[in-house]
Amino acid sequence: MLNSIGVPGIILLVILALLLFGPNKLPELGRAVGRTFKEFKEGARDIMDDSPTTRKTEQVAQPVISHQEVESKRLPE
């Protein structure tokens, strides 16, 4: 994403942010954005950690039918 902006674009964005929010408000905004990314990352990690456990549980919970049981449950021809 930042590859297409380039250094002059980033400098322009920083100057624009300074003009809009002022030098006193920028650290607060930076901390808020940092906290938001941190919470998002933790939430995504929790979801990723839950997925393999759920899949293993679902696989174990399925009944296993032997070949003999399948043969005995077939309809007569």
C-alpha positions as CSV (number, residue, x, y, z in Angstrom):
1,M,0.0,0.0,0.0
2,L,2.7,2.5,0.9
3,N,4.8,1.5,-2.1
4,S,2.7,3.6,-4.4
5,I,2.7,6.7,-2.2
6,G,6.4,7.3,-2.0
7,V,8.4,9.6,0.2
8,P,7.0,12.9,-1.1
9,G,3.5,11.6,-0.5
10,I,4.3,10.5,3.1
11,I,5.8,13.9,3.8
12,L,2.7,15.6,2.4
13,L,0.4,13.4,4.6
14,V,2.4,14.3,7.7
15,I,2.3,18.0,7.0
16,L,-1.5,17.7,6.3
17,A,-2.0,15.9,9.6
18,L,0.0,18.5,11.5
19,L,-2.2,21.3,9.9
20,L,-5.5,19.5,10.6
21,F,-4.9,18.1,14.1
22,G,-2.0,20.2,15.5
23,P,1.1,19.0,17.2
24,N,-0.6,18.4,20.6
25,K,-3.3,16.1,19.2
26,L,-1.1,13.9,17.0
27,P,0.5,11.7,19.8
28,E,-3.0,11.0,21.1
29,L,-4.2,9.9,17.7
30,G,-1.1,7.8,17.2
31,R,-1.7,6.0,20.5
32,A,-5.4,5.4,19.6
33,V,-4.4,4.0,16.2
34,G,-1.8,1.8,17.8
35,R,-4.2,0.4,20.4
36,T,-6.8,-0.3,17.7
37,F,-4.2,-2.3,15.6
38,K,-3.1,-4.1,18.7
39,E,-6.7,-5.2,19.6
40,F,-7.4,-6.2,16.0
41,K,-4.2,-8.3,16.0
42,E,-5.1,-10.0,19.3
43,G,-8.6,-10.7,18.1
44,A,-7.3,-12.2,14.8
45,R,-4.8,-14.3,16.7
46,D,-7.6,-15.6,19.0
47,I,-9.7,-16.5,16.0
48,M,-6.8,-18.3,14.3
49,D,-6.0,-20.2,17.6
50,D,-9.6,-21.3,17.9
51,S,-9.9,-22.7,14.4
52,P,-7.7,-25.8,14.6
53,T,-9.2,-26.8,18.0
54,T,-12.7,-26.6,16.5
55,R,-11.7,-28.6,13.5
56,K,-10.1,-31.4,15.6
57,T,-13.1,-31.6,17.9
58,E,-15.4,-31.9,14.9
59,Q,-13.3,-34.7,13.4
60,V,-13.1,-36.7,16.6
61,A,-16.9,-36.3,17.2
62,Q,-17.8,-38.0,13.9
63,P,-18.6,-41.7,14.3
64,V,-16.4,-44.3,12.6
65,I,-18.3,-47.0,10.8
66,S,-16.4,-50.2,10.0
67,H,-16.5,-52.0,6.7
68,Q,-18.6,-54.8,8.2
69,E,-21.2,-52.5,9.5
70,V,-21.6,-50.9,6.1
71,E,-22.0,-54.3,4.4
72,S,-24.6,-55.4,7.0
73,K,-26.7,-52.2,6.5
74,R,-26.9,-52.5,2.7
75,L,-30.3,-53.2,1.2
76,P,-30.8,-56.7,-0.2
77,E,-30.5,-56.9,-4.0
